[in-house]
Amino acid sequence: MKVTLHLLASGEEEEEVMIRYREMNGQIEEIVRIAEGSDERIPCSRGEMKCRIAVGEVLYAESVDRATFLYTKDGVYRTAYSLQSLEAAYMERGFFRCAKSMVICIYRIAALKSETGGRIDATMENGEHVIISRKYARELRRELKGED
């Protein structure tokens, strides 16, 4: 995707974002939401601090001992949402079940590598590796190809 930036001189026209696309998809929809300033936020906590994380910042979510954690480039946050509810609510934002205890955002994957046994090693934008189990690997391949 090509990105062109143009700095406006003070007093010039209003700031503007123009998006040119061939087909509307989840990534373009997310860019539109961000440009419009309407990125949804997920309530969570980090230690004693309560906060809200933008959906677009989430790399993946993991369930450990009945607790759900959100992973971003900046850290790990605990949320009251279940993996099932995150997947259902944000499927159109790229959330994809990749293992029994994990949901990833396919738009935040930096690289994919096939592994033995039909699994896929996904390198996320922060460099962490997430293994997509063979149960979900075929569905991920279909999703990435744009098949229904």
C-alpha positions in Angstrom: 0.0 0.0 0.0 1.4 3.3 -1.0 1.2 6.2 1.5 1.6 9.8 0.4 1.8 12.7 2.9 1.6 16.4 2.1 2.3 19.0 4.8 -0.1 22.0 4.6 1.2 25.5 5.2 -0.5 27.2 8.1 -3.8 28.8 7.1 -4.2 26.5 4.1 -7.3 24.4 3.6 -8.7 21.8 6.1 -6.8 18.6 6.7 -8.0 15.8 4.5 -7.5 12.0 4.1 -8.2 10.5 0.7 -8.3 6.7 0.5 -8.2 5.1 -3.0 -9.0 1.4 -3.0 -10.0 -1.4 -5.4 -12.2 -3.3 -3.0 -13.4 -2.5 0.5 -11.9 -4.9 3.0 -11.3 -5.1 6.7 -8.0 -3.2 6.5 -9.5 -0.3 4.5 -12.5 -0.2 6.9 -10.1 0.0 9.9 -8.2 2.9 8.2 -11.4 4.7 7.7 -12.4 4.2 11.3 -9.1 5.5 12.5 -9.2 8.5 10.1 -12.7 9.3 11.4 -11.5 9.0 15.0 -13.9 6.3 15.8 -11.6 3.4 16.8 -13.4 1.3 19.4 -11.6 0.7 22.7 -11.6 -2.4 24.9 -11.7 -1.9 28.7 -8.8 -3.6 30.4 -6.3 -3.2 33.2 -2.5 -3.4 33.7 -1.7 -4.0 37.3 -3.8 -1.5 39.3 -4.2 0.8 36.4 -7.6 0.7 34.5 -7.4 1.7 30.8 -9.0 1.2 27.4 -7.0 -0.2 24.5 -7.9 0.7 20.9 -9.0 -2.4 19.0 -6.5 -1.5 16.2 -3.6 -1.8 18.7 -4.3 -5.4 19.7 -1.8 -7.9 18.1 -3.4 -10.9 19.8 -5.4 -12.1 22.8 -4.7 -15.2 24.9 -6.6 -17.0 27.5 -4.5 -18.3 30.5 -6.1 -19.8 33.6 -9.6 -18.4 32.7 -8.2 -14.9 32.3 -8.0 -13.1 29.0 -4.9 -11.0 28.1 -4.5 -8.5 25.3 -1.0 -8.1 23.7 0.0 -4.9 22.1 3.4 -3.5 21.0 3.6 -1.7 24.3 2.6 -4.4 26.7 0.1 -6.9 28.1 -3.3 -6.0 29.5 -6.0 -8.1 31.2 -9.6 -7.8 30.0 -12.9 -9.2 31.3 -13.9 -10.2 27.7 -13.6 -13.8 26.7 -11.8 -14.9 23.5 -15.2 -15.9 22.0 -16.7 -12.5 22.6 -13.6 -10.7 21.2 -13.6 -12.9 18.1 -17.3 -12.4 17.5 -17.2 -8.6 18.1 -14.1 -7.9 16.1 -14.1 -10.5 13.4 -14.5 -7.8 10.8 -11.5 -6.0 12.3 -9.3 -9.0 11.5 -9.7 -11.0 14.8 -9.2 -14.7 14.0 -9.2 -17.8 16.2 -5.8 -19.4 15.7 -5.8 -21.9 18.6 -8.1 -23.0 21.4 -6.7 -20.4 23.7 -5.7 -17.6 21.3 -7.1 -15.0 18.9 -4.9 -13.0 16.6 -5.4 -9.9 14.5 -4.5 -11.0 11.0 -3.8 -7.3 10.0 -1.0 -7.2 12.5 0.9 -10.2 11.1 4.4 -9.3 9.8 5.3 -12.7 8.3 4.0 -16.3 7.9 6.0 -19.5 7.7 4.6 -23.0 7.2 5.6 -25.5 9.9 5.6 -29.3 10.0 2.3 -30.9 10.9 0.2 -28.3 9.0 0.8 -25.5 11.5 1.8 -21.9 10.7 4.3 -19.7 12.5 3.0 -16.1 12.4 5.5 -13.4 13.3 3.6 -10.5 14.7 4.6 -6.8 14.3 6.3 -6.8 17.6 8.5 -9.8 16.6 6.7 -12.3 18.8 5.9 -15.7 17.2 2.4 -17.1 17.4 1.7 -20.7 16.3 -1.5 -21.2 14.4 -2.7 -24.7 15.1 -3.4 -27.0 12.2 -7.1 -27.0 13.1 -7.3 -23.3 12.2 -4.5 -23.1 9.6 -6.7 -24.1 6.6 -9.3 -21.5 7.6 -6.5 -18.8 7.8 -5.2 -19.7 4.4 -8.8 -19.3 3.0 -9.2 -16.0 4.8 -5.9 -14.6 3.5 -6.8 -15.7 -0.1 -10.2 -13.9 0.3 -12.2 -17.1 -0.1 -15.5 -17.6 1.7 
